[in-house]
Amino acid sequence: MADEVVISVEIHGQRYPIRSGLDQEYVARLASYVDEKMRAAADSTPTGDALRVAVLTALNVADELFRCRDGTRARNGELAERAGELERLLDRVLIS
């Protein structure tokens, strides 16, 4: 892993020092994404409770992750099925 550095990011009005070996621009993009999600959750939640907003944000991001994973699995299954069909077709052609 690359040398770790401390990157200062702002999320939902709070500054956080992030120690990471990841690219600084990438970490800033992650923080910006989380900040955007936090603001959206805060806009849809009447309470100003930061913990509640953070939990709602975490649930929304987890939902995005699960949907992405499910889509990838479905796509992989579809590709495997098509590969099997092609293999059977080739077998018929080569055996004839």
N, CA, C and O atoms as a GROMACS GRO file, in nm:
protein
  384
    1MET      N    1   0.085  -0.118   0.000
    1MET     CA    2   0.000   0.000   0.000
    1MET      C    3   0.089   0.124   0.000
    1MET      O    4   0.198   0.124   0.057
    2ALA      N    5   0.041   0.228  -0.065
    2ALA     CA    6   0.118   0.353  -0.072
    2ALA      C    7   0.137   0.411   0.067
    2ALA      O    8   0.069   0.373   0.163
    3ASP      N    9   0.229   0.504   0.077
    3ASP     CA   10   0.249   0.572   0.205
    3ASP      C   11   0.121   0.641   0.247
    3ASP      O   12   0.052   0.704   0.166
    4GLU      N   13   0.090   0.629   0.374
    4GLU     CA   14  -0.032   0.691   0.425
    4GLU      C   15  -0.008   0.839   0.450
    4GLU      O   16   0.098   0.881   0.496
    5VAL      N   17  -0.110   0.917   0.419
    5VAL     CA   18  -0.109   1.060   0.446
    5VAL      C   19  -0.241   1.095   0.514
    5VAL      O   20  -0.336   1.017   0.509
    6VAL      N   21  -0.246   1.210   0.575
    6VAL     CA   22  -0.370   1.257   0.636
    6VAL      C   23  -0.434   1.356   0.539
    6VAL      O   24  -0.373   1.455   0.498
    7ILE      N   25  -0.558   1.326   0.505
    7ILE     CA   26  -0.634   1.408   0.412
    7ILE      C   27  -0.750   1.468   0.490
    7ILE      O   28  -0.825   1.396   0.555
    8SER      N   29  -0.764   1.599   0.485
    8SER     CA   30  -0.872   1.666   0.556
    8SER      C   31  -0.992   1.678   0.461
    8SER      O   32  -0.980   1.734   0.352
    9VAL      N   33  -1.106   1.624   0.505
    9VAL     CA   34  -1.228   1.633   0.425
    9VAL      C   35  -1.339   1.693   0.510
    9VAL      O   36  -1.334   1.691   0.633
   10GLU      N   37  -1.438   1.747   0.443
   10GLU     CA   38  -1.554   1.801   0.513
   10GLU      C   39  -1.678   1.725   0.470
   10GLU      O   40  -1.708   1.712   0.351
   11ILE      N   41  -1.750   1.673   0.570
   11ILE     CA   42  -1.874   1.600   0.546
   11ILE      C   43  -1.980   1.655   0.639
   11ILE      O   44  -1.966   1.654   0.761
   12HIS      N   45  -2.088   1.704   0.579
   12HIS     CA   46  -2.202   1.757   0.653
   12HIS      C   47  -2.159   1.863   0.756
   12HIS      O   48  -2.203   1.863   0.871
   13GLY      N   49  -2.072   1.951   0.710
   13GLY     CA   50  -2.030   2.063   0.795
   13GLY      C   51  -1.924   2.031   0.898
   13GLY      O   52  -1.887   2.118   0.977
   14GLN      N   53  -1.873   1.909   0.901
   14GLN     CA   54  -1.770   1.869   0.997
   14GLN      C   55  -1.642   1.834   0.922
   14GLN      O   56  -1.646   1.773   0.815
   15ARG      N   57  -1.530   1.873   0.978
   15ARG     CA   58  -1.399   1.839   0.921
   15ARG      C   59  -1.352   1.709   0.981
   15ARG      O   60  -1.362   1.688   1.102
   16TYR      N   61  -1.298   1.621   0.894
   16TYR     CA   62  -1.246   1.492   0.938
   16TYR      C   63  -1.107   1.470   0.880
   16TYR      O   64  -1.088   1.483   0.759
   17PRO      N   65  -1.010   1.438   0.965
   17PRO     CA   66  -0.878   1.399   0.912
   17PRO      C   67  -0.883   1.249   0.879
   17PRO      O   68  -0.911   1.167   0.965
   18ILE      N   69  -0.856   1.216   0.755
   18ILE     CA   70  -0.861   1.077   0.709
   18ILE      C   71  -0.719   1.031   0.679
   18ILE      O   72  -0.652   1.086   0.592
   19ARG      N   73  -0.673   0.931   0.752
   19ARG     CA   74  -0.540   0.874   0.726
   19ARG      C   75  -0.559   0.760   0.626
   19ARG      O   76  -0.631   0.664   0.653
   20SER      N   77  -0.493   0.773   0.510
   20SER     CA   78  -0.514   0.674   0.405
   20SER      C   79  -0.395   0.667   0.311
   20SER      O   80  -0.322   0.765   0.292
   21GLY      N   81  -0.377   0.551   0.253
   21GLY     CA   82  -0.278   0.532   0.149
   21GLY      C   83  -0.340   0.544   0.010
   21GLY      O   84  -0.272   0.529  -0.091
   22LEU      N   85  -0.471   0.572   0.006
   22LEU     CA   86  -0.539   0.589  -0.121
   22LEU      C   87  -0.506   0.725  -0.181
   22LEU      O   88  -0.459   0.815  -0.112
   23ASP      N   89  -0.530   0.738  -0.308
   23ASP     CA   90  -0.510   0.864  -0.378
   23ASP      C   91  -0.594   0.973  -0.312
   23ASP      O   92  -0.712   0.952  -0.283
   24GLN      N   93  -0.533   1.087  -0.288
   24GLN     CA   94  -0.602   1.195  -0.216
   24GLN      C   95  -0.727   1.243  -0.291
   24GLN      O   96  -0.829   1.273  -0.229
   25GLU      N   97  -0.718   1.250  -0.422
   25GLU     CA   98  -0.833   1.294  -0.501
   25GLU      C   99  -0.948   1.194  -0.489
   25GLU      O  100  -1.065   1.233  -0.483
   26TYR      N  101  -0.915   1.066  -0.485
   26TYR     CA  102  -1.016   0.962  -0.469
   26TYR      C  103  -1.086   0.975  -0.333
   26TYR      O  104  -1.208   0.966  -0.325
   27VAL      N  105  -1.009   0.996  -0.229
   27VAL     CA  106  -1.066   1.012  -0.095
   27VAL      C  107  -1.155   1.137  -0.092
   27VAL      O  108  -1.262   1.135  -0.031
   28ALA      N  109  -1.112   1.243  -0.157
   28ALA     CA  110  -1.193   1.364  -0.163
   28ALA      C  111  -1.324   1.338  -0.237
   28ALA      O  112  -1.429   1.390  -0.198
   29ARG      N  113  -1.320   1.258  -0.343
   29ARG     CA  114  -1.442   1.223  -0.416
   29ARG      C  115  -1.536   1.139  -0.330
   29ARG      O  116  -1.657   1.159  -0.331
   30LEU      N  117  -1.480   1.045  -0.254
   30LEU     CA  118  -1.560   0.965  -0.162
   30LEU      C  119  -1.630   1.055  -0.060
   30LEU      O  120  -1.750   1.042  -0.035
   31ALA      N  121  -1.552   1.146  -0.002
   31ALA     CA  122  -1.607   1.236   0.099
   31ALA      C  123  -1.716   1.325   0.039
   31ALA      O  124  -1.818   1.350   0.104
   32SER      N  125  -1.695   1.371  -0.081
   32SER     CA  126  -1.794   1.454  -0.149
   32SER      C  127  -1.923   1.376  -0.172
   32SER      O  128  -2.032   1.430  -0.155
   33TYR      N  129  -1.910   1.250  -0.210
   33TYR     CA  130  -2.026   1.164  -0.232
   33TYR      C  131  -2.104   1.144  -0.102
   33TYR      O  132  -2.226   1.156  -0.100
   34VAL      N  133  -2.032   1.115   0.005
   34VAL     CA  134  -2.096   1.095   0.136
   34VAL      C  135  -2.162   1.226   0.181
   34VAL      O  136  -2.273   1.224   0.234
   35ASP      N  137  -2.095   1.338   0.159
   35ASP     CA  138  -2.152   1.468   0.196
   35ASP      C  139  -2.282   1.492   0.119
   35ASP      O  140  -2.380   1.538   0.176
   36GLU      N  141  -2.282   1.462  -0.009
   36GLU     CA  142  -2.401   1.478  -0.092
   36GLU      C  143  -2.516   1.391  -0.039
   36GLU      O  144  -2.630   1.436  -0.030
   37LYS      N  145  -2.485   1.267  -0.004
   37LYS     CA  146  -2.586   1.176   0.049
   37LYS      C  147  -2.637   1.223   0.185
   37LYS      O  148  -2.756   1.211   0.215
   38MET      N  149  -2.547   1.275   0.267
   38MET     CA  150  -2.586   1.327   0.400
   38MET      C  151  -2.681   1.446   0.383
   38MET      O  152  -2.781   1.457   0.455
   39ARG      N  153  -2.649   1.533   0.291
   39ARG     CA  154  -2.735   1.650   0.269
   39ARG      C  155  -2.873   1.608   0.219
   39ARG      O  156  -2.974   1.664   0.262
   40ALA      N  157  -2.878   1.508   0.130
   40ALA     CA  158  -3.007   1.459   0.080
   40ALA      C  159  -3.087   1.397   0.193
   40ALA      O  160  -3.208   1.419   0.203
   41ALA      N  161  -3.022   1.320   0.279
   41ALA     CA  162  -3.091   1.258   0.393
   41ALA      C  163  -3.140   1.366   0.489
   41ALA      O  164  -3.250   1.356   0.542
   42ALA      N  165  -3.057   1.468   0.512
   42ALA     CA  166  -3.096   1.576   0.603
   42ALA      C  167  -3.215   1.653   0.548
   42ALA      O  168  -3.302   1.696   0.624
   43ASP      N  169  -3.219   1.670   0.416
   43ASP     CA  170  -3.331   1.743   0.354
   43ASP      C  171  -3.462   1.666   0.367
   43ASP      O  172  -3.570   1.726   0.373
   44SER      N  173  -3.453   1.532   0.372
   44SER     CA  174  -3.575   1.452   0.378
   44SER      C  175  -3.613   1.414   0.521
   44SER      O  176  -3.715   1.349   0.544
   45THR      N  177  -3.531   1.456   0.618
   45THR     CA  178  -3.557   1.424   0.758
   45THR      C  179  -3.574   1.554   0.836
   45THR      O  180  -3.482   1.636   0.839
   46PRO      N  181  -3.690   1.573   0.899
   46PRO     CA  182  -3.713   1.700   0.968
   46PRO      C  183  -3.623   1.724   1.090
   46PRO      O  184  -3.600   1.838   1.128
   47THR      N  185  -3.573   1.618   1.150
   47THR     CA  186  -3.490   1.634   1.269
   47THR      C  187  -3.348   1.676   1.230
   47THR      O  188  -3.301   1.643   1.122
   48GLY      N  189  -3.283   1.747   1.316
   48GLY     CA  190  -3.146   1.788   1.292
   48GLY      C  191  -3.045   1.693   1.354
   48GLY      O  192  -2.926   1.725   1.363
   49ASP      N  193  -3.091   1.577   1.396
   49ASP     CA  194  -3.006   1.480   1.463
   49ASP      C  195  -2.904   1.422   1.365
   49ASP      O  196  -2.940   1.349   1.273
   50ALA      N  197  -2.777   1.454   1.386
   50ALA     CA  198  -2.670   1.411   1.295
   50ALA      C  199  -2.656   1.260   1.291
   50ALA      O  200  -2.629   1.203   1.185
   51LEU      N  201  -2.675   1.194   1.404
   51LEU     CA  202  -2.664   1.048   1.406
   51LEU      C  203  -2.773   0.984   1.320
   51LEU      O  204  -2.747   0.891   1.245
   52ARG      N  205  -2.894   1.035   1.333
   52ARG     CA  206  -3.006   0.983   1.251
   52ARG      C  207  -2.977   1.004   1.103
   52ARG      O  208  -3.000   0.915   1.022
   53VAL      N  209  -2.927   1.121   1.067
   53VAL     CA  210  -2.893   1.150   0.927
   53VAL      C  211  -2.782   1.056   0.879
   53VAL      O  212  -2.787   1.006   0.766
   54ALA      N  213  -2.683   1.031   0.964
   54ALA     CA  214  -2.573   0.941   0.927
   54ALA      C  215  -2.623   0.798   0.906
   54ALA      O  216  -2.580   0.730   0.813
   55VAL      N  217  -2.713   0.753   0.991
   55VAL     CA  218  -2.768   0.617   0.977
   55VAL      C  219  -2.851   0.606   0.850
   55VAL      O  220  -2.839   0.508   0.777
   56LEU      N  221  -2.934   0.706   0.822
   56LEU     CA  222  -3.013   0.704   0.699
   56LEU      C  223  -2.922   0.706   0.577
   56LEU      O  224  -2.949   0.638   0.478
   57THR      N  225  -2.816   0.783   0.585
   57THR     CA  226  -2.719   0.788   0.475
   57THR      C  227  -2.654   0.652   0.455
   57THR      O  228  -2.640   0.605   0.343
   58ALA      N  229  -2.613   0.589   0.565
   58ALA     CA  230  -2.550   0.457   0.557
   58ALA      C  231  -2.646   0.356   0.495
   58ALA      O  232  -2.605   0.273   0.413
   59LEU      N  233  -2.773   0.361   0.532
   59LEU     CA  234  -2.872   0.270   0.475
   59LEU      C  235  -2.889   0.294   0.325
   59LEU      O  236  -2.899   0.199   0.247
   60ASN      N  237  -2.892   0.420   0.285
   60ASN     CA  238  -2.906   0.452   0.142
   60ASN      C  239  -2.786   0.403   0.062
   60ASN      O  240  -2.802   0.348  -0.047
   61VAL      N  241  -2.667   0.424   0.114
   61VAL     CA  242  -2.547   0.379   0.044
   61VAL      C  243  -2.540   0.226   0.041
   61VAL      O  244  -2.499   0.168  -0.059
   62ALA      N  245  -2.580   0.161   0.150
   62ALA     CA  246  -2.584   0.014   0.153
   62ALA      C  247  -2.684  -0.038   0.050
   62ALA      O  248  -2.658  -0.137  -0.017
   63ASP      N  249  -2.798   0.029   0.038
   63ASP     CA  250  -2.897  -0.009  -0.063
   63ASP      C  251  -2.837   0.001  -0.203
   63ASP      O  252  -2.856  -0.090  -0.284
   64GLU      N  253  -2.766   0.108  -0.231
   64GLU     CA  254  -2.701   0.123  -0.362
   64GLU      C  255  -2.602   0.009  -0.387
   64GLU      O  256  -2.596  -0.047  -0.496
   65LEU      N  257  -2.524  -0.023  -0.285
   65LEU     CA  258  -2.425  -0.130  -0.297
   65LEU      C  259  -2.493  -0.264  -0.324
   65LEU      O  260  -2.452  -0.337  -0.414
   66PHE      N  261  -2.596  -0.297  -0.248
   66PHE     CA  262  -2.666  -0.424  -0.265
   66PHE      C  263  -2.730  -0.434  -0.403
   66PHE      O  264  -2.723  -0.538  -0.468
   67ARG      N  265  -2.791  -0.325  -0.449
   67ARG     CA  266  -2.852  -0.326  -0.582
   67ARG      C  267  -2.746  -0.345  -0.690
   67ARG      O  268  -2.768  -0.417  -0.788
   68CYS      N  269  -2.632  -0.283  -0.672
   68CYS     CA  270  -2.522  -0.299  -0.768
   68CYS      C  271  -2.474  -0.444  -0.768
   68CYS      O  272  -2.455  -0.503  -0.874
   69ARG      N  273  -2.454  -0.501  -0.650
   69ARG     CA  274  -2.411  -0.641  -0.640
   69ARG      C  275  -2.512  -0.734  -0.702
   69ARG      O  276  -2.476  -0.826  -0.777
   70ASP      N  277  -2.641  -0.712  -0.672
   70ASP     CA  278  -2.746  -0.798  -0.728
   70ASP      C  279  -2.749  -0.788  -0.880
   70ASP      O  280  -2.767  -0.888  -0.949
   71GLY      N  281  -2.732  -0.667  -0.931
   71GLY     CA  282  -2.729  -0.648  -1.076
   71GLY      C  283  -2.611  -0.718  -1.140
   71GLY      O  284  -2.623  -0.776  -1.248
   72THR      N  285  -2.497  -0.714  -1.073
   72THR     CA  286  -2.377  -0.781  -1.124
   72THR      C  287  -2.397  -0.932  -1.122
   72THR      O  288  -2.361  -1.000  -1.218
   73ARG      N  289  -2.454  -0.984  -1.015
   73ARG     CA  290  -2.480  -1.128  -1.007
   73ARG      C  291  -2.578  -1.171  -1.116
   73ARG      O  292  -2.558  -1.274  -1.181
   74ALA      N  293  -2.683  -1.093  -1.135
   74ALA     CA  294  -2.782  -1.126  -1.237
   74ALA      C  295  -2.717  -1.125  -1.375
   74ALA      O  296  -2.741  -1.213  -1.458
   75ARG      N  297  -2.634  -1.024  -1.399
   75ARG     CA  298  -2.565  -1.012  -1.529
   75ARG      C  299  -2.468  -1.128  -1.547
   75ARG      O  300  -2.459  -1.183  -1.657
   76ASN      N  301  -2.397  -1.166  -1.443
   76ASN     CA  302  -2.305  -1.279  -1.453
   76ASN      C  303  -2.380  -1.408  -1.481
   76ASN      O  304  -2.334  -1.491  -1.559
   77GLY      N  305  -2.496  -1.427  -1.418
   77GLY     CA  306  -2.578  -1.545  -1.443
   77GLY      C  307  -2.628  -1.548  -1.586
   77GLY      O  308  -2.630  -1.654  -1.650
   78GLU      N  309  -2.668  -1.432  -1.636
   78GLU     CA  310  -2.716  -1.422  -1.773
   78GLU      C  311  -2.603  -1.456  -1.871
   78GLU      O  312  -2.624  -1.527  -1.969
   79LEU      N  313  -2.484  -1.404  -1.844
   79LEU     CA  314  -2.369  -1.432  -1.930
   79LEU      C  315  -2.332  -1.580  -1.927
   79LEU      O  316  -2.298  -1.637  -2.030
   80ALA      N  317  -2.338  -1.641  -1.810
   80ALA     CA  318  -2.307  -1.783  -1.798
   80ALA      C  319  -2.408  -1.866  -1.877
   80ALA      O  320  -2.372  -1.963  -1.943
   81GLU      N  321  -2.535  -1.827  -1.869
   81GLU     CA  322  -2.639  -1.898  -1.943
   81GLU      C  323  -2.616  -1.886  -2.094
   81GLU      O  324  -2.627  -1.984  -2.167
   82ARG      N  325  -2.584  -1.766  -2.140
   82ARG     CA  326  -2.558  -1.745  -2.282
   82ARG      C  327  -2.434  -1.821  -2.327
   82ARG      O  328  -2.432  -1.876  -2.438
   83ALA      N  329  -2.331  -1.825  -2.244
   83ALA     CA  330  -2.210  -1.900  -2.277
   83ALA      C  331  -2.244  -2.049  -2.290
   83ALA      O  332  -2.193  -2.117  -2.380
   84GLY      N  333  -2.329  -2.099  -2.201
   84GLY     CA  334  -2.371  -2.238  -2.209
   84GLY      C  335  -2.447  -2.267  -2.337
   84GLY      O  336  -2.427  -2.372  -2.400
   85GLU      N  337  -2.534  -2.174  -2.377
   85GLU     CA  338  -2.608  -2.191  -2.502
   85GLU      C  339  -2.514  -2.195  -2.621
   85GLU      O  340  -2.529  -2.278  -2.711
   86LEU      N  341  -2.416  -2.105  -2.621
   86LEU     CA  342  -2.317  -2.103  -2.730
   86LEU      C  343  -2.236  -2.232  -2.734
   86LEU      O  344  -2.207  -2.284  -2.841
   87GLU      N  345  -2.200  -2.281  -2.617
   87GLU     CA  346  -2.124  -2.405  -2.610
   87GLU      C  347  -2.205  -2.522  -2.666
   87GLU      O  348  -2.153  -2.604  -2.742
   88ARG      N  349  -2.332  -2.529  -2.631
   88ARG     CA  350  -2.418  -2.636  -2.684
   88ARG      C  351  -2.435  -2.624  -2.834
   88ARG      O  352  -2.434  -2.724  -2.905
   89LEU      N  353  -2.449  -2.502  -2.884
   89LEU     CA  354  -2.461  -2.479  -3.027
   89LEU      C  355  -2.334  -2.524  -3.100
   89LEU      O  356  -2.341  -2.591  -3.203
   90LEU      N  357  -2.220  -2.487  -3.046
   90LEU     CA  358  -2.092  -2.528  -3.105
   90LEU      C  359  -2.077  -2.679  -3.104
   90LEU      O  360  -2.031  -2.739  -3.201
   91ASP      N  361  -2.117  -2.740  -2.993
   91ASP     CA  362  -2.110  -2.888  -2.985
   91ASP      C  363  -2.194  -2.951  -3.097
   91ASP      O  364  -2.148  -3.046  -3.160
   92ARG      N  365  -2.314  -2.900  -3.121
   92ARG     CA  366  -2.400  -2.956  -3.225
   92ARG      C  367  -2.338  -2.939  -3.363
   92ARG      O  368  -2.343  -3.029  -3.447
   93VAL      N  369  -2.278  -2.822  -3.386
   93VAL     CA  370  -2.219  -2.795  -3.516
   93VAL      C  371  -2.094  -2.881  -3.536
   93VAL      O  372  -2.075  -2.936  -3.644
   94LEU      N  373  -2.012  -2.893  -3.436
   94LEU     CA  374  -1.887  -2.968  -3.448
   94LEU      C  375  -1.911  -3.118  -3.455
   94LEU      O  376  -1.833  -3.189  -3.519
   95ILE      N  377  -2.014  -3.167  -3.392
   95ILE     CA  378  -2.044  -3.309  -3.392
   95ILE      C  379  -2.105  -3.351  -3.526
   95ILE      O  380  -2.087  -3.466  -3.568
   96SER      N  381  -2.176  -3.263  -3.592
   96SER     CA  382  -2.243  -3.294  -3.719
   96SER      C  383  -2.146  -3.321  -3.831
   96SER      O  384  -2.188  -3.348  -3.944
   0.00000   0.00000   0.00000
